[in-house]
Amino acid sequence: MFTAVTPSQLTVGRLVAGLAVGFSTSLCTVYIGECAPAATRGALTSYAPLGVTVGILTSYFVSLPLTNVVGGWRLTLAMCAVPATAQLCLRHWLVESPRWLAERRGDIAGARRCLRFLGQPDADLSTLADDDESVGGSGRLNRQPRQSVTFKALVTERRYRKPALIACGLNALQQLCGINVVVYYAPRILNQLGFTPVAAIGFVCVIGVAQLVVGSRIGAIIDAVGRRPVALGGIAGLAVGLAMLAASSHLTPAGHAWAPWIAVLGILVFRLSFSASMAPIPYVVSAEVFPSEARSVGAAAGAAAREVANVVVTGSFIPLVNALGATGTWVLYVAVVCVAFFVVRATLPETRGRTLESMEDGV
């Protein structure tokens, strides 16, 4: 992207990068979920969206001194190669998922070795087999390893349909609440409300730091309190933050000097609430609700739903502002978040403290 000379080149580069991020996020949550013990699975899986927050915050800090530099956007995009290279260098440190080895390869001995490496030498692997006698003397399962399922099976087979609806629905709602609109357009929104470009990005950086602090603490709360209370409380906060953005957009044209500060506070409330709810919960739940043979495909379907919703929301924001005005657009997002609250309340299962194997027969 940093070498692009036409919009088409930039678009193609963004598409390739987006596909790579989509694959990595779905794999990351599944991998963490399968490697983590039940007692801390929520906290550990929440580190995936926390990493996204760190990346976004870093990009803001990197771009801040380049705001008024000619061609600074190219340098910002070029720096994206640094974390990608670091991930390539660290891949040799990763062990295979012990559940994947046991359930898909029938390699119980290999799974035990991986669990010892992950600091879980006393983990009970008997739940990964049909019974203790199904593990042969060679450390392999006597039964046939489970085969993976297809995307079609997520729709056609009743066993996978409900988990697929939960995962895809949560991931879609994560984007439909408007998070990436706020992330992508926050500097522009604040600039239009009267802040200078540097001040706008500076405010976003400060808000990002606060979001990082909340995100680093929410994992333990998810495991202690549960998925449902965390999700519902955070969604209520999203509605408050969006309502404040609507109020600021409505009051600023009237000349109220303090109105732009309502937008700053609204973005703060919105992003902190998101970090405490809809940022980690879809990742955590997507890695939990599927049977083992459908877990990777199911998480990929959830990631696909998330990215499709992202495209819809970000692509429709400017047309919505032109059609409804800024205030009307934010009110529309408030309505979407209110609908999301009742949908999540009706459909989200509580998985706190349950092993992945205990959810094999349904959530």
Secondary structure, 3 states (H helix, E strand, C coil): CCCCCCHHHHHHHHHHHHHHHHHHHHHHHHHHHHHCCHHHHHHHHCHHHHHHHHHHHHHHHHHHHHCCCCCHHHHHHHCCHHHHHHHHHHHHHCCCCHHHHHHHCCEHHHHHHHHHHCCCCCCCCHHHCCCHHHECCCCEECCCCCCCCCHHHHHHCHHHHHHHHHHHHHHHHHHHCCHHHHHHHHHHHHHHCCCCHHHHHHHHHHHHHHHHHHHHHHHHHHHHHCHHHHHHHHHHHHHHHHHHHHHHHHHHHHCCCCHHHHHHHHHHHHHHHHHCCCCCHHHHHHCCCCCHHHHHHHHHHHHHHHHHHHHHHHHHHHHHHHHHHHHHHHHHHHHHHHHHHHHHHHHCCCCCCCCCHHHCCCC
